[in-house]
Amino acid sequence: MTVTDQDPAPLAVITGGAGDVGVATAEHMIRDGWRVVLADRDLTGARTRVAELG
């Protein structure tokens, strides 16, 4: 999928986003131009991972 100025980037909500698999998925999707939301019961871990992802 190609993201253009006219089309907003696709959005993914990743559950379990503080875990290793969630982060790896997020990294891959971000590289491909997706906007990503991490959701996890571990709020501190999720915030840490968001900071790591930039």
C-alpha atoms as an extended CHARMM CRD file, in Angstrom:
* protein
*
        54  EXT
         1         1  MET       CA              0.0000000000        0.0000000000        0.0000000000  PROA      1               0.0000000000
         2         2  THR       CA              1.3050000000        3.4240000000       -0.9010000000  PROA      2               0.0000000000
         3         3  VAL       CA              0.5640000000        6.4130000000        1.3060000000  PROA      3               0.0000000000
         4         4  THR       CA              0.0310000000        9.7260000000       -0.4790000000  PROA      4               0.0000000000
         5         5  ASP       CA             -0.5560000000       13.2890000000        0.6750000000  PROA      5               0.0000000000
         6         6  GLN       CA             -4.2430000000       12.9550000000       -0.1520000000  PROA      6               0.0000000000
         7         7  ASP       CA             -4.8330000000        9.6350000000        1.5950000000  PROA      7               0.0000000000
         8         8  PRO       CA             -4.1780000000        9.3470000000        5.3200000000  PROA      8               0.0000000000
         9         9  ALA       CA             -1.9020000000        6.5230000000        6.3760000000  PROA      9               0.0000000000
        10        10  PRO       CA             -3.7610000000        3.3910000000        7.4310000000  PROA      10              0.0000000000
        11        11  LEU       CA             -4.2150000000        2.9040000000       11.1660000000  PROA      11              0.0000000000
        12        12  ALA       CA             -3.5550000000       -0.2560000000       13.1670000000  PROA      12              0.0000000000
        13        13  VAL       CA             -4.4440000000       -0.8780000000       16.8140000000  PROA      13              0.0000000000
        14        14  ILE       CA             -2.1170000000       -3.5130000000       18.2360000000  PROA      14              0.0000000000
        15        15  THR       CA             -3.2920000000       -5.2660000000       21.3890000000  PROA      15              0.0000000000
        16        16  GLY       CA             -0.5480000000       -6.5840000000       23.6150000000  PROA      16              0.0000000000
        17        17  GLY       CA              1.5610000000       -3.7160000000       22.3280000000  PROA      17              0.0000000000
        18        18  ALA       CA              3.9530000000       -3.7160000000       25.3020000000  PROA      18              0.0000000000
        19        19  GLY       CA              5.1340000000       -7.2350000000       24.4840000000  PROA      19              0.0000000000
        20        20  ASP       CA              7.8810000000       -8.2750000000       22.1110000000  PROA      20              0.0000000000
        21        21  VAL       CA              5.5520000000       -9.5340000000       19.3760000000  PROA      21              0.0000000000
        22        22  GLY       CA              3.4370000000       -6.3660000000       19.5570000000  PROA      22              0.0000000000
        23        23  VAL       CA              6.4890000000       -4.1380000000       19.2790000000  PROA      23              0.0000000000
        24        24  ALA       CA              7.9410000000       -6.1390000000       16.3910000000  PROA      24              0.0000000000
        25        25  THR       CA              4.6050000000       -5.8570000000       14.5870000000  PROA      25              0.0000000000
        26        26  ALA       CA              4.4710000000       -2.1120000000       15.2630000000  PROA      26              0.0000000000
        27        27  GLU       CA              8.0230000000       -1.5970000000       13.9890000000  PROA      27              0.0000000000
        28        28  HSD       CA              7.2170000000       -3.4280000000       10.7700000000  PROA      28              0.0000000000
        29        29  MET       CA              3.9880000000       -1.5100000000       10.1960000000  PROA      29              0.0000000000
        30        30  ILE       CA              5.5890000000        1.8700000000       10.9690000000  PROA      30              0.0000000000
        31        31  ARG       CA              8.3230000000        1.1580000000        8.4010000000  PROA      31              0.0000000000
        32        32  ASP       CA              5.5610000000        0.4730000000        5.8790000000  PROA      32              0.0000000000
        33        33  GLY       CA              3.9000000000        3.8410000000        6.5460000000  PROA      33              0.0000000000
        34        34  TRP       CA              1.1530000000        2.8360000000        8.9820000000  PROA      34              0.0000000000
        35        35  ARG       CA              0.0310000000        4.8500000000       11.9840000000  PROA      35              0.0000000000
        36        36  VAL       CA              0.0730000000        2.5690000000       15.0240000000  PROA      36              0.0000000000
        37        37  VAL       CA             -1.7070000000        2.5720000000       18.3800000000  PROA      37              0.0000000000
        38        38  LEU       CA             -0.3440000000        0.2640000000       21.0880000000  PROA      38              0.0000000000
        39        39  ALA       CA             -2.9000000000       -1.0880000000       23.5520000000  PROA      39              0.0000000000
        40        40  ASP       CA             -1.9280000000       -3.1030000000       26.6060000000  PROA      40              0.0000000000
        41        41  ARG       CA             -3.0570000000       -3.6750000000       30.1900000000  PROA      41              0.0000000000
        42        42  ASP       CA              0.5220000000       -2.8000000000       31.1980000000  PROA      42              0.0000000000
        43        43  LEU       CA              0.2580000000        0.9810000000       30.8250000000  PROA      43              0.0000000000
        44        44  THR       CA              3.8090000000        1.6480000000       31.9960000000  PROA      44              0.0000000000
        45        45  GLY       CA              5.2050000000       -0.9360000000       29.5780000000  PROA      45              0.0000000000
        46        46  ALA       CA              3.1280000000        0.4400000000       26.7120000000  PROA      46              0.0000000000
        47        47  ARG       CA              4.3230000000        3.9840000000       27.3930000000  PROA      47              0.0000000000
        48        48  THR       CA              7.9090000000        2.7680000000       27.4980000000  PROA      48              0.0000000000
        49        49  ARG       CA              7.5100000000        0.9820000000       24.1630000000  PROA      49              0.0000000000
        50        50  VAL       CA              5.8990000000        4.0380000000       22.5610000000  PROA      50              0.0000000000
        51        51  ALA       CA              8.8620000000        6.1370000000       23.6840000000  PROA      51              0.0000000000
        52        52  GLU       CA             11.2510000000        3.5550000000       22.1890000000  PROA      52              0.0000000000
        53        53  LEU       CA              9.3850000000        3.5650000000       18.8820000000  PROA      53              0.0000000000
        54        54  GLY       CA              9.4560000000        7.3480000000       18.7070000000  PROA      54              0.0000000000
